[in-house]
Amino acid sequence: MILWELFHTFFIMGFVSFGGGYAMIPIIETAATDYGWMTAERLTNMIAIAGMSPGPVAVNSAILVGYSAAGIKGALVSAMAILLPSLILVILVAALFIKLHHNPVVEKIFYGLKPLVTSLIIFAALKFALTNNLITIKISFRSISLLVIFSLSLFALLKLRWNPVYVIILSGLVGIALYS
């Protein structure tokens, strides 16, 4: 039963989610917590691992959620389920792309989806910030230090144009130094 739930959930997610892996995070979180596959806090940690691991974050997240819920079989089923819709859609789009890519209706649909994708990514970021007490009313060393790490990381990425890999490594080292 759980394998079917994993397959069905990630297959539907793969079909209806636009904007990439980070835009899918709120949907993955809702499914994982509703089915009891993992807590929101554990999922947050898994998403961090999925984001730093090679490959698409949505697939990595599906694999980690599937593994948490049903072991190796769950990981395999979840990966297959989230990848299958993309494969089907890419084949269909490739077959129709030449005919449809200049269609005004298609252009308007994709233009309308851009704000949705942006809002889903911002929603995921805010949800993570709330789950990890980055955004909080009570002031503590932990909340201030998390906000400082976030601010400096964002500054390094946007203004200094550092490679994200270096920012991830440096943030991890700062985390070890501050919280060990």
Secondary structure, DSSP 8 states (H G I E B T S, - for coil): -HHHHHHHHHHHHHHH--S-HHHHHHHHHHHHHHTTSS-HHHHHHHHHHHHHSSS-HHHHHHHHHHHHHHHHHHHHHHHHHHHHHHHHHHHHHHHHHHHHTT-HHHHHHHHHHHHHHHHHHHHHHHHHHHHTTSS-SS--HHHHHHHHHHHHHHHHHHTS---HHHHHHHHHHHHHHHH-
